[in-house]
Amino acid sequence: MGGDRWTGRLGPAIPVAPAARVDKFEVFFDLVFVVSFFIITRATAANVSGRQLLHAMLVLAVLWWCWVVHSVVASQLRLGEGFVPVLMVVGMMALFTFALALPQTFGSLHQGSAGPILVTISYVVVRAVHLALYVHATRGRPDARRKLLHFVPEIVITTLLLLIAALLPPKIEDPDLGLWLRDGLWIAVVVLQYGSGLTGGTKGWTVTSAEHWTERYDLILIIALGESVISVGVGGNLIGQPVTWPAVPAAMLGILFTAALWWAHFDMIGPAARIALHAAQGGPRVAMARDAYAYLYLPMIAGVVLFAIGAEELLRTITDPAGGVAERAHGPAVPMLFGGVMVYLAADVAFQLRTLHTVTWTRVGALLALAAGLPVGRRLPALGALGLLTAICVALVAIEVVVLADSRRALRTAVFEERTEHEASEAAWRARWHDDGPPQPAD
């Protein structure tokens, strides 16, 4: 009775309408992920090694799965309406704590288990909030409610694995064995999470608004690209330092190639994929939403994290007074820069193939050019390597603008007609207010 009174005063949870778009609270929630991406990048850039990269990708994969589950809930309920924001703020606090504890997750076993246990507790709270909201959203829908039989075991087992990874490795006498056990348990968590999504099938799931789903994922990708710019600026010591002439072109190149990567997805592929998801219905729509967005956006964001770390290392070399303009990048900076961009573009090619069933030859050519440019970039000064990568990315955009001009024009015409018709329909619906007045709240 008390719970009904409390939720009644805040207002009911509002289902997502077929033409709904992302609300402001969802963007507010994503700010926590900005912190998470930044911390992952910072922790990895501080000590770049193969094992450190593995840890970064494992943490990113677990974090991304939490976001995927969050997007599933957001596709059912408006997160900014009624009592839902109260629970989501609890989830935000837990997610923020999760992000703050990430650097201790894979630290030395001698540091104790406090950090890893905090990560596990935060993970449980985030998943519990999403589970509670999903239960509420699926009332009266037996098929969707039966998904809990697939949903709950994954939460329980992954939580137990994270807890074991926090408590057991420090107790093992052989430190190397303890480290490998911890890594193996985290790998098992990731395999179980993403495997459960594939084996669960599409029955019972719904994507009510294709517009909302695609916009949701596009915004988080833009956030990741924006965070990479912030990471390069902060990590490369460009902020608060005296401006030097090598730093200026380096910063400009960093913005330029990131903008080119934004263009590579959002100029044509993203809008065309949105239309394709609108056209799909039922099981095929759910399968496309899962495969293309929930799964293939992960390697795209992983690529962003990788090239942000590589670009940061390059800028640190360029702006280091002891090095000079002719200084080559050290360590894995150039491979991570080129490799991150290749991962991003390869995932985008797979995304295009899954949603549009086409492959653009310019993307394949760009991947080959990046693979050929990698050994060349390792022999160039740091600024030259950054310039070479930027030239390849900008060339990809420039060639597609010319070669795909007709396709771009046709796509924009279709989008304009769609928006015009949608606006006319909304205007006609609102015109009824002039006759009957706006809807009045119930007493």
C-alpha positions, 0 to 999 in steps of 0.5 A: 500500500505504501509503495503504491502511494509513493509511486502514485505521487511521483506518477506512473511509469510511462511505456515507450511509444512507437515513435518515441525519441531519447528523453533528456534523462537518458542523456543525463544518465550517459554522463556517467559513462563519460567518466567510465570511458575516461577512467578506462582510457586513463588507467590503460594509458598509464601503463600500456601493456598487452595484459593491461589492454586485456584488462581494459577490454574486459572492463569495457565489455562488462560495462557495455553489457550493463549499458545494453541491458539499460538500453533494453529497459529504456526501450520499454519505459521512459526513464525520465517519467514517473517514479522511474528516475528515482531508481535510475539515480540509484543506478547512476550512483552505483555505476559511478562507484563502479567506474571509480573502483575500476583502477583497483579491479586488476591491481596487485593482489597485495592491494587487497579485495576492497576495490574488486568487492566494491566493483561487484557490489556496484554491479549487483546494484546496477543490475538489480535496478534494471531487473526491477524496472524490467519486471515492472515494464513486462506486467501483463506480457507473459512472453516477455516475463518468461525472459526472466528465466534466462535473465536472472541466472546470468545475473546471479552467475556473473555476480558470483564469478566477479565475487570469486575473482575478488576474493580467491586470487589474493589467497593463492600462494602463487601470484602468477596463478592468482592473476591468471585465475582472476583474468580467466574469471573475468573472461568467463563473465564476458562470455556468459553475458554475451553468450546469453544474449545470443542463446536467448533468441528474439521471442519475447523481446520487442523494440517498440521504437526503432527511432529511440533505439538507434538514437540511443546507441548513436548518442553513446558512440558520439559520447565515446568519440567526444571523450577521446578528444578530452582524453587526448587533450588531458593526457597529452598535457595540452590543457594548462600548458604553454602553447607550442607550435608542434602542439597546435597542428597535433591538436588540429590533426587529432580533431580532424581524424576524429571528425572523419571517423564520425563522418564515416559512420554518421554521414550515411551508414547510421541514417540508412541503418536507422531506416532499415531498422524501421523497416524490419518488424518482429523477430528480424527487428529484434535480431538486427537491434541486438546484432548491429547495435548491442554487439557491433557497437562494442568493437567500435567503442573499443576502437575509439578507446584504443586510438585515443590511447595511441593518440595521447601517447603521440601527443605526449611525444610531440609536446615533450620539450626534451624530444623535439618535432623529429622524435619518433613515438615510443612503445605501442603508440602508433600500433594502437592509433592505427589499430584502433582506427582499423577496429573501428572501421572494420566494426563499421563495415560489419555493421553496414553488412548486418543492417544494409547487406552491403559493403562499400569498397572504399571502407575496405580500401581504407583498411588496407591503406591503414594496414600498409601505413602502420609500418610506415608510421612507426618509422616516421616522427610522431607528428608525421605518423599522426598526419599519415593516419589523418590523411587516410581518414580524410581521404576516405571521407573525401572519396566517398563524398564524390563517389557516393554523391547520388546515394547521399542525395537519395538518402537525404531526400528520403530522410527529408520526406520522412521528417516532413510527413512525420511533422505534418502528422504531428501538426494535424494531431495537435490541431485538434487541441484548437477544437477540443483543448489539450488533454486534461490530467485525470483527477 
